[in-house]
Structure formats: structure tokens, C-alpha cells
Amino acid sequence: MRFLQSPHLLLALAMLCWAGNWVVGRAIHEQIPPLTLNFWRWAGSLLLILPVSWLSLRQQWPLLFRNWKWVLPMAAIAGAIFQSMVYLGLQSTTALNGALIVALVPVVVVIIAAALLGDRIGRRQGVGILLSLAGAVVIIVHGELSVLRALTFNPGDLWILAAVPVWSLYTVLLKRWPAGLDRMSFLAAMALIGVVLQSPLYVWEWTRGLHMSVTTESIAAIAYTALFASFLAFVFYNKALERTTPAVAGLFHHLHPAFTALLGMVFLGERMGWYHALGVAFIASGLYLTTVARPPVRAALK
């Protein structure tokens, strides 16, 4: 499908999938322990990925092994470390605090990209990032800046804060994608590594008496995280990084609170407020400045 060739659309779809993942992770936290959820998320995803990637995976095992110094850390970050930290954070943090912390991703991506890749951000992109960040904050605090003064932080907030540079590093290092490596092959390897690394954590959680309640809701939550948050979202995100920069990809994380608010209205009956419209306007303006608008070309001096 040609419309899926747009990196900006792919990034927006990835953010939509991940916004749903945060809603699900918070809603189900009393039924599924965090490390258990991440294990079954990637186990389910592996079952989805293997049938569509098997042929390319068989051909590309030598390439994956040759690039293990890149493949293993990247798979560990995305398949085990980052999401475990998020699910641990969602056990105790509020949606308000979590969304506010994740809005830091674009800033951290710019810093890491400058350090590792030598990327530099222009004035227009800087303004775009600030506008988009302002929009995210407006949505998160419901247009009441006094809410920021009342924020309190707990261990869940610290887990998510620690996860921000982890994910930012993954985003930047996607630009060092090994030549010739098929993206579905890498996704399959990432799911497999995620299951392997998550297994001892799952067992440890089980031995501590933290067991999953097998209900319709818990099964549906695992199905969502496996299909949308693990399979489709990573296909969209990794593919988008072929055609854009880490800074732009990071900026799209400001859509996270906007999509979370939208999902809250659809599934939780929350009402649309004026601050949603204002926040989305700021985010759209920031994305436009960073991804679409071009500075005017000055006429050549004669």
C-alpha cells in the first residue's frame, strides 16, 4: 500500500498503537504482573511474526550472527528492558505523570543523536519541538498549569523516567541498521530474544506469588499488546526510520498523550475539552514545522 510509504504516517500509527498499550497496561495492572505481561506480550508476538518471517529468517541467520553486537543490545532494549520498565512504572504511577515524562523523549533523542551521530538541530526544528512539547503538556495538565506544581513523584515515575533514555537510544541506533538486514527478520529475532531474556524475570515473578488472573480481559490485553504494541507498532516504527531522522521520530512521541486522550474518550467515555483542541493544535504546528515546512529560499544575489 503506497500510503504506508510515508514515514510520518507510519510514526503516527506506531504512536497510536503504543498509546493503546499504555492504556491497556495501566487498566490491567491488577490482573497481570508487569514482567508476566511483558513475557506473554513477546511470546504472543513471536507466534505472529514467525509465520511471516520464517523464509527470510532462515536466509538471514548468518547476517544476524555477524551483526550480533548490534542485534543483541537492540533486541534486549526493545524486547525486554524498555517495556518491562514501563509496565513496572504503570503499577504505581498515574497516567498524568507517565505521559508527561514520556514527552521528554524527543529532547533526549536530539541529545543522543548529536552525541552519537553528530546530528544537529536547526532553529526551525527547535521551535517545532518546543511547540509540540507545549501541546503535550497542555493536554496532560488539562490546560491548568497549576497542576504542574501539585505533581508528586513515586517509584513508578522513576521507572518511566529511567526508560526514556533507554528508548531514545534505541531510536537513535536504528540509523545504524546493518546493510541487507530484512526488517521482519530482525523483528523475529527481537521477539525471540525478548522471550529468552524475559523468561527468568517471569519465573522470578511467579515464585514471588505474582500470578496472572486468567480472564477475558487479561487474554484480550495480551492479544492487543502482542499484535498492535509488539508486531505492528515495531513494523511501522522501524520502517519509518529508514526514511527520516531520529529527531523527527522522537518528536512524534508528542502524539502519545493526544492519542491517549482520544482513546480515553472512545473507550472510557471521557469528554473532549478545550485543552485537547489547543494541545493538538500545538502538536500539529510543531510537527508541521519539523517535518513539512521548509525555510524560504533566499534569492541569489546578482
Backbone as CSV, one residue per row, in Angstrom:
resi,resn,N_x,N_y,N_z,CA_x,CA_y,CA_z,C_x,C_y,C_z
1,MET,0.845,-1.190,0.000,0.000,0.000,0.000,0.880,1.239,0.000
2,ARG,0.693,2.081,-1.010,1.594,3.206,-1.203,1.487,4.232,-0.085
3,PHE,0.261,4.398,0.491,0.132,5.426,1.520,0.932,5.075,2.774
4,LEU,1.288,3.811,2.938,2.086,3.410,4.094,3.574,3.635,3.855
5,GLN,3.930,4.266,2.746,5.324,4.590,2.488,5.724,5.892,3.184
6,SER,4.751,6.648,3.682,5.049,7.906,4.360,5.597,7.627,5.754
7,PRO,6.825,8.082,6.066,7.363,7.836,7.406,6.551,8.536,8.494
8,HIS,5.951,9.674,8.150,5.180,10.409,9.144,3.898,9.661,9.489
9,LEU,3.244,9.075,8.498,2.059,8.269,8.775,2.428,7.028,9.574
10,LEU,3.535,6.391,9.220,3.972,5.206,9.945,4.262,5.527,11.405
11,LEU,4.918,6.665,11.661,5.213,7.067,13.033,3.923,7.354,13.805
12,ALA,2.968,8.003,13.157,1.695,8.293,13.819,0.965,6.998,14.171
13,LEU,0.980,6.023,13.267,0.333,4.737,13.546,1.022,4.010,14.690
14,ALA,2.354,4.082,14.720,3.088,3.455,15.821,2.700,4.090,17.147
15,MET,2.598,5.425,17.178,2.227,6.104,18.420,0.816,5.730,18.859
16,LEU,-0.087,5.561,17.897,-1.455,5.155,18.222,-1.466,3.772,18.867
17,CYS,-0.704,2.850,18.291,-0.614,1.500,18.852,-0.029,1.533,20.258
18,TRP,1.005,2.336,20.463,1.663,2.386,21.773,0.841,3.145,22.799
19,ALA,0.055,4.131,22.361,-0.848,4.802,23.295,-1.851,3.795,23.846
20,GLY,-2.367,2.949,22.968,-3.270,1.889,23.417,-2.584,0.930,24.373
21,ASN,-1.299,0.666,24.129,-0.548,-0.229,25.009,-0.463,0.338,26.422
22,TRP,-0.262,1.653,26.546,-0.182,2.263,27.875,-1.538,2.217,28.576
23,VAL,-2.607,2.450,27.816,-3.949,2.372,28.394,-4.222,0.958,28.897
24,VAL,-3.868,-0.021,28.070,-4.073,-1.417,28.451,-3.204,-1.787,29.652
25,GLY,-1.929,-1.378,29.611,-1.013,-1.722,30.694,-1.471,-1.184,32.039
26,ARG,-2.001,0.032,32.036,-2.494,0.610,33.283,-3.804,-0.051,33.710
27,ALA,-4.696,-0.306,32.748,-6.004,-0.862,33.073,-5.909,-2.280,33.625
28,ILE,-4.919,-3.034,33.191,-4.826,-4.453,33.523,-3.812,-4.727,34.630
29,HIS,-3.231,-3.681,35.229,-2.088,-3.889,36.126,-2.420,-4.711,37.364
30,GLU,-3.692,-4.768,37.755,-4.056,-5.581,38.912,-4.282,-7.042,38.551
31,GLN,-4.454,-7.341,37.273,-4.706,-8.718,36.844,-3.462,-9.416,36.319
32,ILE,-2.544,-8.651,35.742,-1.333,-9.249,35.181,-0.114,-8.531,35.754
33,PRO,0.778,-9.242,36.442,2.014,-8.613,36.928,2.838,-8.077,35.765
34,PRO,3.627,-7.036,35.973,4.297,-6.351,34.857,5.254,-7.215,34.053
35,LEU,6.101,-8.001,34.712,7.067,-8.814,33.990,6.379,-9.984,33.294
36,THR,5.304,-10.475,33.895,4.495,-11.526,33.258,3.850,-11.000,31.989
37,LEU,3.315,-9.784,32.055,2.687,-9.185,30.875,3.691,-9.041,29.735
38,ASN,4.898,-8.588,30.061,5.889,-8.414,29.001,6.322,-9.748,28.404
39,PHE,6.423,-10.790,29.237,6.770,-12.112,28.710,5.713,-12.603,27.722
40,TRP,4.444,-12.577,28.126,3.392,-13.093,27.250,3.161,-12.183,26.049
41,ARG,3.446,-10.901,26.211,3.360,-9.985,25.068,4.291,-10.440,23.958
42,TRP,5.569,-10.709,24.295,6.528,-11.084,23.265,6.386,-12.537,22.832
43,ALA,5.921,-13.405,23.713,5.649,-14.784,23.310,4.520,-14.811,22.283
44,GLY,3.468,-14.039,22.539,2.373,-13.959,21.574,2.812,-13.323,20.277
45,SER,3.635,-12.280,20.381,4.126,-11.619,19.180,4.995,-12.549,18.344
46,LEU,5.812,-13.353,19.015,6.673,-14.297,18.293,5.842,-15.266,17.465
47,LEU,4.724,-15.712,18.003,3.845,-16.620,17.260,3.262,-15.942,16.020
48,LEU,3.050,-14.635,16.090,2.530,-13.894,14.939,3.608,-13.622,13.902
49,ILE,4.811,-13.348,14.368,5.888,-12.928,13.474,6.512,-14.093,12.718
50,LEU,6.702,-15.213,13.387,7.419,-16.336,12.770,6.817,-16.794,11.439
51,PRO,5.503,-16.958,11.329,4.956,-17.431,10.043,5.251,-16.507,8.863
52,VAL,5.310,-15.197,9.106,5.522,-14.258,8.002,7.002,-13.939,7.782
53,SER,7.853,-14.366,8.693,9.278,-14.044,8.568,10.160,-15.276,8.434
54,TRP,9.558,-16.465,8.425,10.352,-17.689,8.511,11.342,-17.833,7.365
55,LEU,10.888,-17.587,6.134,11.770,-17.776,4.975,12.947,-16.800,5.019
56,SER,12.665,-15.531,5.276,13.760,-14.556,5.334,14.657,-14.809,6.543
57,LEU,14.074,-15.289,7.637,14.861,-15.561,8.836,15.851,-16.690,8.591
58,ARG,15.428,-17.723,7.877,16.327,-18.842,7.560,17.494,-18.376,6.707
59,GLN,17.222,-17.454,5.797,18.281,-16.963,4.915,19.214,-15.986,5.621
60,GLN,18.718,-15.303,6.623,19.481,-14.201,7.205,20.111,-14.511,8.559
61,TRP,20.027,-15.756,9.019,20.680,-16.091,10.281,22.170,-15.736,10.267
62,PRO,22.905,-16.036,9.186,24.335,-15.654,9.184,24.540,-14.148,9.339
63,LEU,23.694,-13.350,8.691,23.814,-11.894,8.792,23.489,-11.420,10.208
64,LEU,22.482,-12.017,10.813,22.130,-11.663,12.183,23.283,-11.976,13.139
65,PHE,23.902,-13.138,12.961,25.022,-13.513,13.827,26.237,-12.614,13.615
66,ARG,26.485,-12.236,12.361,27.630,-11.356,12.100,27.456,-9.996,12.754
67,ASN,26.209,-9.581,12.912,25.922,-8.268,13.489,25.357,-8.383,14.911
68,TRP,25.751,-9.420,15.632,25.182,-9.667,16.953,25.472,-8.526,17.932
69,LYS,26.577,-7.794,17.728,26.894,-6.696,18.645,25.886,-5.544,18.524
70,TRP,25.172,-5.481,17.406,24.103,-4.501,17.240,22.746,-5.145,17.520
71,VAL,22.540,-6.347,17.006,21.242,-7.018,17.116,20.889,-7.309,18.568
72,LEU,21.817,-7.891,19.324,21.511,-8.312,20.693,21.142,-7.139,21.598
73,PRO,21.933,-6.057,21.655,21.529,-4.938,22.519,20.226,-4.283,22.079
74,MET,20.029,-4.143,20.756,18.807,-3.512,20.277,17.585,-4.364,20.623
75,ALA,17.704,-5.672,20.445,16.593,-6.568,20.788,16.349,-6.576,22.289
76,ALA,17.415,-6.517,23.066,17.267,-6.503,24.519,16.560,-5.227,24.982
77,ILE,16.937,-4.096,24.384,16.307,-2.823,24.757,14.817,-2.853,24.459
78,ALA,14.468,-3.206,23.220,13.075,-3.127,22.788,12.241,-4.302,23.286
79,GLY,12.851,-5.485,23.358,12.085,-6.673,23.689,11.980,-6.980,25.162
80,ALA,12.863,-6.438,25.980,12.837,-6.793,27.399,12.973,-5.576,28.303
81,ILE,14.012,-4.785,28.109,14.345,-3.765,29.100,13.318,-2.633,29.135
82,PHE,13.106,-1.977,27.993,12.264,-0.785,27.982,10.842,-1.073,28.455
83,GLN,10.197,-2.058,27.851,8.795,-2.277,28.170,8.599,-2.826,29.576
84,SER,9.566,-3.588,30.080,9.471,-4.032,31.475,9.488,-2.833,32.412
85,MET,10.338,-1.854,32.099,10.405,-0.645,32.920,9.086,0.127,32.872
86,VAL,8.477,0.190,31.682,7.205,0.896,31.547,6.107,0.192,32.335
87,TYR,5.993,-1.130,32.167,4.950,-1.859,32.894,5.173,-1.794,34.400
88,LEU,6.426,-1.824,34.845,6.701,-1.651,36.267,6.259,-0.260,36.734
89,GLY,6.528,0.749,35.908,6.112,2.094,36.254,4.611,2.246,36.326
90,LEU,3.885,1.595,35.411,2.433,1.720,35.364,1.741,1.024,36.522
91,GLN,2.503,0.282,37.320,1.920,-0.310,38.516,1.541,0.754,39.541
92,SER,2.274,1.854,39.564,2.042,2.824,40.630,1.923,4.266,40.171
93,THR,2.354,4.582,38.965,2.283,5.973,38.543,0.917,6.294,37.958
94,THR,0.602,7.557,37.896,-0.638,7.996,37.272,-0.417,8.190,35.776
95,ALA,-1.505,8.167,35.013,-1.403,8.416,33.577,-0.849,9.811,33.317
96,LEU,-1.204,10.773,34.176,-0.722,12.149,34.035,0.797,12.208,34.122
97,ASN,1.349,11.643,35.177,2.795,11.685,35.347,3.516,10.916,34.244
98,GLY,3.017,9.714,33.916,3.664,8.896,32.892,3.715,9.585,31.547
99,ALA,2.598,10.179,31.134,2.556,10.857,29.842,3.473,12.074,29.816
100,LEU,3.526,12.793,30.930,4.404,13.963,30.997,5.865,13.561,30.864
101,ILE,6.239,12.469,31.511,7.632,12.008,31.455,7.991,11.556,30.043
102,VAL,7.096,10.821,29.382,7.369,10.325,28.028,7.521,11.474,27.041
103,ALA,6.919,12.607,27.334,7.059,13.771,26.453,8.498,14.269,26.393
104,LEU,9.364,13.760,27.268,10.776,14.134,27.233,11.556,13.387,26.148
105,VAL,10.977,12.333,25.563,11.696,11.507,24.596,12.296,12.329,23.452
106,PRO,11.539,13.235,22.800,12.140,13.979,21.682,13.384,14.765,22.071
107,VAL,13.378,15.339,23.272,14.529,16.121,23.715,15.743,15.214,23.922
108,VAL,15.516,14.059,24.554,16.613,13.132,24.821,17.146,12.542,23.523
109,VAL,16.263,12.269,22.560,16.698,11.755,21.261,17.642,12.731,20.582
110,VAL,17.297,14.020,20.609,18.147,15.041,19.985,19.531,15.046,20.631
111,ILE,19.574,14.942,21.957,20.856,14.956,22.675,21.700,13.742,22.303
112,ILE,21.091,12.556,22.303,21.832,11.331,21.993,22.259,11.310,20.533
113,ALA,21.369,11.768,19.630,21.716,11.791,18.205,22.881,12.736,17.941
114,ALA,22.922,13.851,18.654,24.041,14.782,18.499,25.338,14.151,18.987
115,ALA,25.267,13.387,20.074,26.467,12.781,20.661,26.980,11.606,19.836
116,LEU,26.070,10.762,19.338,26.479,9.527,18.661,26.576,9.663,17.145
117,LEU,25.682,10.451,16.554,25.629,10.539,15.094,26.106,11.885,14.568
118,GLY,26.339,12.838,15.462,26.742,14.169,15.015,25.611,14.964,14.407
119,ASP,24.345,14.536,14.648,23.198,15.273,14.115,23.075,16.620,14.803
120,ARG,22.677,17.594,14.062,22.433,18.922,14.616,20.999,19.333,14.292
121,ILE,20.412,20.084,15.200,19.031,20.516,15.006,19.016,22.003,14.696
122,GLY,18.245,22.381,13.681,18.148,23.772,13.285,17.158,24.541,14.140
123,ARG,17.124,25.868,13.918,16.233,26.723,14.694,14.773,26.343,14.473
124,ARG,14.411,26.074,13.199,13.020,25.736,12.900,12.602,24.448,13.593
125,GLN,13.483,23.442,13.579,13.170,22.193,14.258,13.098,22.384,15.764
126,GLY,13.977,23.227,16.294,13.938,23.508,17.724,12.614,24.128,18.143
127,VAL,12.141,25.095,17.351,10.844,25.713,17.637,9.733,24.675,17.533
128,GLY,9.834,23.808,16.521,8.832,22.757,16.354,8.766,21.832,17.555
129,ILE,9.923,21.449,18.086,9.963,20.576,19.259,9.324,21.265,20.459
130,LEU,9.644,22.555,20.659,9.085,23.283,21.798,7.568,23.429,21.668
131,LEU,7.077,23.714,20.451,5.635,23.821,20.242,4.940,22.495,20.535
132,SER,5.507,21.421,20.009,4.917,20.106,20.205,4.935,19.705,21.671
133,LEU,6.060,19.994,22.366,6.144,19.691,23.793,5.098,20.489,24.574
134,ALA,4.911,21.753,24.199,3.900,22.579,24.863,2.509,21.986,24.669
135,GLY,2.230,21.494,23.461,0.928,20.870,23.206,0.708,19.634,24.053
136,ALA,1.762,18.817,24.190,1.657,17.620,25.020,1.366,17.988,26.467
137,VAL,2.049,19.022,26.973,1.852,19.442,28.365,0.438,19.983,28.569
138,VAL,-0.074,20.770,27.608,-1.427,21.325,27.716,-2.457,20.210,27.856
139,ILE,-2.317,19.162,27.039,-3.253,18.032,27.106,-3.126,17.300,28.439
140,ILE,-1.894,17.080,28.853,-1.650,16.293,30.064,-2.209,16.987,31.308
141,VAL,-2.025,18.310,31.382,-2.457,19.036,32.590,-3.855,19.636,32.437
142,HIS,-4.563,19.269,31.355,-5.933,19.734,31.123,-6.022,21.258,31.084
143,GLY,-4.970,21.879,30.574,-4.987,23.332,30.437,-4.802,24.094,31.728
144,GLU,-4.524,23.386,32.823,-4.326,24.030,34.122,-2.865,23.880,34.526
145,LEU,-2.066,24.901,34.256,-0.642,24.808,34.556,-0.366,24.668,36.049
146,SER,-1.352,25.024,36.878,-1.177,24.861,38.324,-1.035,23.392,38.699
147,VAL,-1.507,22.496,37.816,-1.383,21.060,38.073,0.085,20.667,38.190
148,LEU,0.950,21.345,37.411,2.373,21.004,37.433,2.971,21.196,38.823
149,ARG,2.499,22.218,39.539,3.042,22.480,40.874,2.593,21.422,41.879
150,ALA,1.486,20.737,41.567,0.954,19.747,42.503,1.463,18.333,42.212
151,LEU,2.275,18.190,41.181,2.764,16.859,40.833,3.637,16.278,41.944
152,THR,3.407,15.028,42.240,4.287,14.294,43.149,4.812,13.075,42.409
153,PHE,6.001,12.614,42.789,6.632,11.515,42.085,6.793,10.316,43.013
154,ASN,6.633,9.130,42.437,6.740,7.889,43.181,7.662,6.940,42.425
155,PRO,7.909,5.739,42.933,8.814,4.823,42.218,8.398,4.533,40.777
156,GLY,7.092,4.532,40.499,6.645,4.301,39.132,7.125,5.375,38.179
157,ASP,7.091,6.622,38.649,7.589,7.730,37.831,9.071,7.555,37.523
158,LEU,9.812,7.096,38.518,11.257,6.925,38.335,11.554,5.810,37.341
159,TRP,10.742,4.745,37.354,10.910,3.679,36.363,10.731,4.233,34.948
160,ILE,9.681,5.015,34.745,9.407,5.545,33.407,10.435,6.600,33.018
161,LEU,10.859,7.401,33.985,11.906,8.382,33.702,13.188,7.681,33.258
162,ALA,13.529,6.577,33.909,14.715,5.815,33.518,14.538,5.160,32.159
163,ALA,13.295,4.870,31.775,13.037,4.231,30.483,13.186,5.198,29.311
164,VAL,13.051,6.496,29.566,13.113,7.492,28.483,14.442,7.448,27.727
165,PRO,15.609,7.529,28.382,16.867,7.450,27.625,17.095,6.082,26.999
166,VAL,16.527,5.033,27.584,16.659,3.692,27.005,15.997,3.650,25.638
167,TRP,14.754,4.133,25.573,14.051,4.128,24.287,14.663,5.136,23.316
168,SER,15.116,6.253,23.820,15.745,7.252,22.960,16.997,6.679,22.295
169,LEU,17.762,5.891,23.045,18.954,5.249,22.482,18.575,4.281,21.381
170,TYR,17.513,3.500,21.580,17.035,2.574,20.543,16.681,3.339,19.266
171,THR,15.976,4.452,19.429,15.559,5.253,18.279,16.767,5.750,17.480
172,VAL,17.778,6.237,18.175,18.965,6.762,17.504,19.738,5.648,16.816
173,LEU,19.916,4.522,17.480,20.731,3.432,16.933,20.058,2.706,15.771
174,LEU,18.764,2.942,15.557,18.115,2.372,14.369,18.749,2.903,13.080
175,LYS,19.385,4.078,13.157,20.040,4.635,11.980,21.309,3.873,11.613
176,ARG,21.775,2.992,12.488,22.943,2.159,12.189,22.520,0.753,11.758
177,TRP,21.377,0.675,11.120,20.816,-0.603,10.663,21.808,-1.329,9.752
178,PRO,22.112,-2.601,10.034,23.065,-3.344,9.189,22.580,-3.461,7.752
179,ALA,23.482,-3.253,6.821,23.131,-3.332,5.398,22.640,-4.726,5.055
180,GLY,21.523,-4.780,4.349,20.993,-6.055,3.877,20.097,-6.783,4.856
181,LEU,19.983,-6.298,6.089,19.167,-6.996,7.086,17.690,-6.696,6.856
182,ASP,16.924,-7.760,6.676,15.483,-7.631,6.479,14.814,-7.257,7.802
183,ARG,13.857,-6.342,7.745,13.253,-5.829,8.972,12.377,-6.866,9.669
184,MET,11.742,-7.729,8.922,10.955,-8.779,9.554,11.859,-9.807,10.218
185,SER,13.011,-10.061,9.646,13.966,-10.977,10.271,14.433,-10.420,11.611
186,PHE,14.737,-9.125,11.624,15.158,-8.515,12.882,14.031,-8.530,13.908
187,LEU,12.795,-8.267,13.471,11.670,-8.259,14.397,11.459,-9.645,15.008
188,ALA,11.629,-10.690,14.191,11.517,-12.048,14.713,12.621,-12.334,15.722
189,ALA,13.843,-11.925,15.389,14.957,-12.124,16.310,14.733,-11.334,17.600
190,MET,14.189,-10.132,17.484,13.927,-9.305,18.657,12.884,-9.963,19.563
191,ALA,11.824,-10.510,18.961,10.803,-11.186,19.757,11.381,-12.408,20.456
192,LEU,12.200,-13.181,19.729,12.806,-14.376,20.321,13.735,-14.008,21.469
193,ILE,14.582,-13.021,21.253,15.497,-12.578,22.313,14.710,-12.010,23.489
194,GLY,13.635,-11.287,23.182,12.805,-10.748,24.250,12.216,-11.840,25.127
195,VAL,11.718,-12.918,24.494,11.157,-14.042,25.254,12.229,-14.706,26.108
196,VAL,13.420,-14.919,25.513,14.507,-15.578,26.245,14.941,-14.746,27.446
197,LEU,15.138,-13.451,27.242,15.592,-12.588,28.327,14.511,-12.375,29.386
198,GLN,13.253,-12.386,28.950,12.163,-12.138,29.879,11.798,-13.384,30.693
199,SER,12.173,-14.567,30.206,11.778,-15.819,30.871,12.217,-15.888,32.328
200,PRO,13.501,-15.632,32.665,13.873,-15.707,34.089,13.168,-14.668,34.945
201,LEU,12.859,-13.501,34.370,12.125,-12.486,35.120,10.695,-12.941,35.372
202,TYR,10.107,-13.595,34.396,8.760,-14.152,34.537,8.732,-15.222,35.623
203,VAL,9.722,-16.107,35.605,9.810,-17.163,36.616,10.019,-16.555,38.001
204,TRP,10.893,-15.557,38.089,11.145,-14.893,39.365,9.870,-14.277,39.924
205,GLU,9.106,-13.632,39.058,7.851,-13.024,39.493,6.870,-14.090,39.956
206,TRP,6.837,-15.207,39.249,5.942,-16.324,39.585,6.293,-16.895,40.962
207,THR,7.580,-17.068,41.222,7.999,-17.649,42.504,7.681,-16.723,43.677
208,ARG,7.502,-15.449,43.406,7.140,-14.498,44.451,5.630,-14.442,44.667
209,GLY,4.883,-15.321,43.988,3.440,-15.382,44.165,2.658,-14.398,43.336
210,LEU,3.310,-13.755,42.363,2.625,-12.803,41.488,2.178,-13.531,40.229
211,HIS,0.912,-13.923,40.178,0.391,-14.728,39.085,-0.664,-13.950,38.298
212,MET,-0.780,-14.295,37.048,-1.773,-13.659,36.180,-3.151,-14.245,36.441
213,SER,-4.152,-13.380,36.518,-5.541,-13.826,36.581,-6.015,-14.080,35.153
214,VAL,-6.388,-15.321,34.874,-6.818,-15.674,33.518,-8.287,-15.300,33.368
215,THR,-8.510,-14.173,32.739,-9.856,-13.665,32.499,-9.963,-13.235,31.035
216,THR,-11.168,-12.926,30.629,-11.358,-12.415,29.262,-10.554,-11.141,29.057
217,GLU,-10.528,-10.286,30.079,-9.801,-9.019,29.973,-8.299,-9.233,29.864
218,SER,-7.750,-10.152,30.655,-6.304,-10.365,30.615,-5.868,-10.990,29.298
219,ILE,-6.666,-11.925,28.773,-6.338,-12.530,27.476,-6.414,-11.488,26.368
220,ALA,-7.441,-10.641,26.419,-7.577,-9.581,25.408,-6.419,-8.601,25.497
221,ALA,-5.961,-8.296,26.717,-4.841,-7.376,26.890,-3.573,-7.952,26.270
222,ILE,-3.304,-9.226,26.502,-2.121,-9.860,25.912,-2.227,-9.884,24.398
223,ALA,-3.426,-10.171,23.873,-3.618,-10.188,22.424,-3.340,-8.810,21.825
224,TYR,-3.816,-7.752,22.493,-3.564,-6.399,21.982,-2.077,-6.077,21.988
225,THR,-1.426,-6.332,23.117,-0.006,-5.982,23.205,0.834,-6.782,22.226
226,ALA,0.444,-8.040,21.978,1.203,-8.873,21.042,1.041,-8.396,19.608
227,LEU,-0.206,-8.125,19.201,-0.470,-7.771,17.804,-0.138,-6.314,17.500
228,PHE,-0.653,-5.406,18.306,-0.524,-3.989,17.993,0.745,-3.356,18.570
229,ALA,0.999,-3.591,19.864,2.130,-2.910,20.504,3.469,-3.532,20.157
230,SER,3.501,-4.834,19.860,4.777,-5.500,19.569,4.993,-5.711,18.078
231,PHE,3.994,-6.237,17.395,4.167,-6.578,15.983,4.003,-5.351,15.085
232,LEU,2.784,-4.815,15.006,2.519,-3.736,14.058,3.271,-2.453,14.394
233,ALA,3.291,-2.064,15.663,3.944,-0.805,16.031,5.420,-0.819,15.674
234,PHE,6.111,-1.947,15.905,7.533,-2.007,15.593,7.773,-2.081,14.081
235,VAL,6.867,-2.712,13.344,6.976,-2.687,11.885,6.896,-1.238,11.400
236,PHE,5.912,-0.498,11.906,5.740,0.901,11.499,6.946,1.746,11.904
237,TYR,7.366,1.624,13.157,8.426,2.485,13.689,9.770,2.219,13.011
238,ASN,10.132,0.948,12.923,11.419,0.606,12.303,11.448,0.980,10.829
239,LYS,10.323,0.783,10.139,10.251,1.142,8.721,10.364,2.649,8.531
240,ALA,9.739,3.419,9.427,9.777,4.872,9.303,11.192,5.407,9.432
241,LEU,11.999,4.760,10.287,13.369,5.241,10.495,14.249,5.027,9.272
242,GLU,13.771,4.292,8.272,14.504,4.201,7.000,14.472,5.533,6.275
243,ARG,13.407,6.312,6.503,13.148,7.483,5.673,13.172,8.810,6.424
244,THR,13.491,8.776,7.696,13.516,10.028,8.442,14.613,9.967,9.496
245,THR,14.761,11.036,10.251,15.835,11.136,11.236,15.334,10.746,12.626
246,PRO,16.245,10.386,13.525,15.826,10.097,14.900,15.118,11.273,15.565
247,ALA,15.555,12.508,15.266,14.924,13.681,15.879,13.453,13.789,15.493
248,VAL,13.152,13.539,14.218,11.761,13.593,13.769,10.965,12.453,14.391
249,ALA,11.538,11.258,14.420,10.849,10.120,15.027,10.574,10.387,16.501
250,GLY,11.553,10.977,17.184,11.352,11.300,18.587,10.240,12.306,18.783
251,LEU,10.166,13.286,17.893,9.146,14.323,18.007,7.742,13.739,17.966
252,PHE,7.543,12.677,17.212,6.219,12.089,17.084,5.726,11.478,18.391
253,HIS,6.607,11.316,19.373,6.157,10.822,20.676,5.248,11.821,21.375
254,HIS,5.237,13.062,20.907,4.302,14.020,21.482,2.868,13.714,21.077
255,LEU,2.672,12.846,20.084,1.324,12.397,19.754,0.785,11.422,20.796
256,HIS,1.681,10.886,21.602,1.286,9.875,22.591,0.174,10.371,23.521
257,PRO,0.356,11.517,24.205,-0.737,11.979,25.075,-1.991,12.362,24.306
258,ALA,-1.827,12.867,23.075,-3.003,13.217,22.275,-3.813,11.969,21.949
259,PHE,-3.147,10.905,21.529,-3.846,9.659,21.227,-4.411,9.021,22.496
260,THR,-3.684,9.158,23.604,-4.185,8.604,24.862,-5.488,9.289,25.255
261,ALA,-5.545,10.606,25.085,-6.770,11.345,25.378,-7.910,10.892,24.460
262,LEU,-7.596,10.685,23.174,-8.608,10.235,22.220,-9.136,8.856,22.592
263,LEU,-8.243,7.946,22.938,-8.658,6.601,23.326,-9.485,6.629,24.606
264,GLY,-9.135,7.566,25.501,-9.922,7.708,26.719,-11.352,8.126,26.419
265,MET,-11.530,8.996,25.426,-12.878,9.414,25.042,-13.656,8.267,24.403
266,VAL,-12.975,7.479,23.570,-13.650,6.406,22.848,-14.017,5.246,23.764
267,PHE,-13.061,4.833,24.610,-13.254,3.614,25.386,-13.639,3.853,26.845
268,LEU,-13.357,5.044,27.368,-13.647,5.309,28.779,-14.727,6.364,28.962
269,GLY,-15.260,6.887,27.851,-16.332,7.862,27.952,-15.895,9.235,28.413
270,GLU,-14.604,9.541,28.303,-14.134,10.857,28.715,-14.539,11.908,27.682
271,ARG,-14.770,13.121,28.150,-15.239,14.192,27.270,-14.083,14.965,26.650
272,MET,-14.357,15.507,25.474,-13.395,16.362,24.787,-13.409,17.739,25.425
273,GLY,-12.230,18.242,25.827,-12.140,19.566,26.433,-11.435,20.538,25.503
274,TRP,-11.543,21.818,25.839,-10.899,22.840,25.006,-9.392,22.638,24.967
275,TYR,-8.842,22.114,26.062,-7.397,21.924,26.142,-6.924,20.828,25.185
276,HIS,-7.813,19.858,24.860,-7.443,18.851,23.872,-7.223,19.512,22.513
277,ALA,-8.187,20.370,22.128,-8.079,21.048,20.833,-6.840,21.938,20.783
278,LEU,-6.588,22.675,21.871,-5.423,23.554,21.895,-4.127,22.743,21.850
279,GLY,-4.076,21.681,22.620,-2.875,20.842,22.632,-2.593,20.211,21.288
280,VAL,-3.642,19.689,20.642,-3.468,19.083,19.326,-3.004,20.130,18.316
281,ALA,-3.515,21.365,18.437,-3.091,22.443,17.531,-1.599,22.732,17.694
282,PHE,-1.122,22.780,18.933,0.305,22.986,19.183,1.133,21.827,18.609
283,ILE,0.683,20.604,18.874,1.418,19.429,18.387,1.466,19.417,16.864
284,ALA,0.309,19.696,16.228,0.259,19.713,14.763,1.181,20.791,14.201
285,SER,1.211,21.948,14.850,2.092,23.030,14.393,3.557,22.622,14.509
286,GLY,3.898,22.002,15.627,5.275,21.551,15.811,5.686,20.498,14.810
287,LEU,4.790,19.542,14.554,5.089,18.507,13.564,5.217,19.105,12.174
288,TYR,4.375,20.107,11.855,4.441,20.740,10.549,5.779,21.455,10.361
289,LEU,6.200,22.204,11.367,7.463,22.926,11.273,8.641,21.976,11.095
290,THR,8.571,20.847,11.755,9.711,19.933,11.773,9.739,18.993,10.585
291,THR,8.578,18.620,10.065,8.539,17.563,9.048,8.073,18.014,7.676
292,VAL,7.335,19.134,7.601,6.734,19.535,6.323,7.277,20.866,5.840
293,ALA,7.164,21.886,6.699,7.547,23.233,6.274,9.020,23.314,5.926
294,ARG,9.352,24.141,4.994,10.745,24.376,4.603,11.036,25.867,4.711
295,PRO,12.210,26.233,5.141,12.518,27.662,5.212,12.520,28.275,3.833
296,PRO,12.132,29.539,3.725,12.105,30.197,2.408,13.497,30.256,1.797
297,VAL,13.543,30.055,0.492,14.809,30.106,-0.218,15.102,31.552,-0.613
298,ARG,16.241,32.024,-0.176,16.598,33.405,-0.496,17.048,33.512,-1.933
299,ALA,16.643,34.614,-2.545,17.031,34.841,-3.935,18.548,35.039,-4.013
300,ALA,19.132,34.478,-5.032,20.597,34.602,-5.187,20.955,36.050,-5.514
301,LEU,22.036,36.539,-4.921,22.494,37.892,-5.174,23.060,37.990,-6.578
302,LYS,22.728,39.033,-7.253,23.234,39.209,-8.614,24.389,40.205,-8.619
